[in-house]
Amino acid sequence: MTRTIALAAATFAMLALSACNTVHGAGKDLSSAGKTVTKASGEK
């Protein structure tokens, strides 16, 4: 029983960390796109 709980916790931790990296990467992409649009519009 303890081994099953430990395995489930490890799996959850790996999924949470990979999702965090994915969201972080998407945030960088959106930020970059926003800066490009701002630059193209001539605003400072």
MARGU-276513 format. One record per atom (N, C-alpha, C): x, y, z; residue in three letters; atom name. Coordinates in Angstrom, 2 decimals, padded with zeros to 5 digits. Layout:
N
        X        Y        Z  residu  atome
        X        Y        Z     ala     CA
...
% end
This chain:
44
        X        Y        Z  residu  atome
   000.83  -001.20   000.00     met      N
   000.00   000.00   000.00     met     CA
   000.86   001.25   000.00     met      C
   001.89   001.30   000.84     thr      N
   002.78   002.45   000.91     thr     CA
   003.53   002.66  -000.40     thr      C
   003.91   001.54  -001.02     arg      N
   004.62   001.62  -002.31     arg     CA
   003.71   002.22  -003.38     arg      C
   002.46   001.88  -003.38     thr      N
   001.50   002.41  -004.36     thr     CA
   001.31   003.90  -004.17     thr      C
   001.21   004.34  -002.92     ile      N
   001.06   005.77  -002.63     ile     CA
   002.30   006.53  -003.06     ile      C
   003.48   005.97  -002.79     ala      N
   004.73   006.63  -003.19     ala     CA
   004.84   006.73  -004.71     ala      C
   004.45   005.68  -005.40     leu      N
   004.48   005.69  -006.86     leu     CA
   003.50   006.73  -007.41     leu      C
   002.31   006.80  -006.85     ala      N
   001.32   007.78  -007.29     ala     CA
   001.82   009.21  -007.02     ala      C
   002.44   009.43  -005.88     ala      N
   002.97   010.75  -005.55     ala     CA
   004.10   011.14  -006.50     ala      C
   004.97   010.21  -006.82     ala      N
   006.07   010.49  -007.75     ala     CA
   005.54   010.79  -009.14     ala      C
   004.55   010.05  -009.58     thr      N
   003.94   010.29  -010.89     thr     CA
   003.28   011.66  -010.93     thr      C
   002.55   012.00  -009.89     phe      N
   001.90   013.31  -009.83     phe     CA
   002.93   014.43  -009.86     phe      C
   004.03   014.27  -009.13     ala      N
   005.08   015.29  -009.09     ala     CA
   005.71   015.48  -010.47     ala      C
   005.96   014.39  -011.17     met      N
   006.55   014.50  -012.51     met     CA
   005.60   015.20  -013.47     met      C
   004.33   014.87  -013.40     leu      N
   003.35   015.51  -014.27     leu     CA
   003.21   017.00  -013.95     leu      C
   003.21   017.34  -012.67     ala      N
   003.08   018.74  -012.27     ala     CA
   004.28   019.55  -012.74     ala      C
   005.47   018.99  -012.62     leu      N
   006.67   019.71  -013.05     leu     CA
   006.71   019.88  -014.57     leu      C
   006.30   018.88  -015.30     ser      N
   006.31   019.00  -016.76     ser     CA
   005.25   020.00  -017.22     ser      C
   004.12   020.05  -016.56     ala      N
   003.08   021.02  -016.91     ala     CA
   003.56   022.43  -016.61     ala      C
   004.27   022.59  -015.52     cys      N
   004.80   023.90  -015.15     cys     CA
   005.75   024.41  -016.23     cys      C
   006.62   023.56  -016.72     asn      N
   007.55   023.96  -017.78     asn     CA
   006.81   024.30  -019.06     asn      C
   005.76   023.58  -019.36     thr      N
   004.98   023.84  -020.56     thr     CA
   004.29   025.20  -020.47     thr      C
   003.68   025.49  -019.35     val      N
   003.00   026.76  -019.15     val     CA
   004.01   027.90  -019.17     val      C
   005.18   027.69  -018.58     his      N
   006.23   028.71  -018.57     his     CA
   006.66   029.02  -020.00     his      C
   006.84   028.01  -020.81     gly      N
   007.22   028.20  -022.21     gly     CA
   006.15   028.93  -023.00     gly      C
   004.91   028.60  -022.74     ala      N
   003.81   029.28  -023.43     ala     CA
   003.76   030.75  -023.01     ala      C
   004.03   031.03  -021.76     gly      N
   004.06   032.42  -021.29     gly     CA
   005.15   033.22  -021.97     gly      C
   006.30   032.61  -022.17     lys      N
   007.39   033.28  -022.88     lys     CA
   006.99   033.57  -024.32     lys      C
   006.34   032.61  -024.97     asp      N
   005.92   032.81  -026.36     asp     CA
   004.92   033.95  -026.46     asp      C
   003.95   034.00  -025.56     leu      N
   002.95   035.07  -025.59     leu     CA
   003.59   036.42  -025.31     leu      C
   004.52   036.45  -024.40     ser      N
   005.22   037.70  -024.08     ser     CA
   006.00   038.20  -025.29     ser      C
   006.67   037.30  -025.95     ser      N
   007.44   037.65  -027.14     ser     CA
   006.52   038.17  -028.25     ser      C
   005.39   037.52  -028.43     ala      N
   004.44   037.97  -029.45     ala     CA
   003.90   039.36  -029.11     ala      C
   003.61   039.61  -027.86     gly      N
   003.12   040.91  -027.43     gly     CA
   004.15   042.01  -027.66     gly      C
   005.40   041.72  -027.38     lys      N
   006.47   042.70  -027.60     lys     CA
   006.62   042.99  -029.10     lys      C
   006.50   041.97  -029.93     thr      N
   006.61   042.15  -031.38     thr     CA
   005.48   043.02  -031.89     thr      C
   004.27   042.79  -031.42     val      N
   003.12   043.59  -031.86     val     CA
   003.29   045.03  -031.41     val      C
   003.74   045.23  -030.17     thr      N
   003.96   046.58  -029.66     thr     CA
   005.02   047.30  -030.48     thr      C
   006.10   046.60  -030.78     lys      N
   007.19   047.19  -031.57     lys     CA
   006.68   047.56  -032.97     lys      C
   005.88   046.68  -033.58     ala      N
   005.38   046.93  -034.93     ala     CA
   004.40   048.09  -034.95     ala      C
   003.69   048.33  -033.87     ser      N
   002.73   049.43  -033.84     ser     CA
   003.39   050.78  -033.62     ser      C
   004.68   050.78  -033.24     gly      N
   005.41   052.01  -033.05     gly     CA
   005.27   052.59  -031.66     gly      C
   004.59   051.91  -030.74     glu      N
   004.45   052.38  -029.38     glu     CA
   005.72   052.09  -028.60     glu      C
   005.95   052.88  -027.58     lys      N
   007.12   052.65  -026.74     lys     CA
   006.71   052.31  -025.35     lys      C
% end
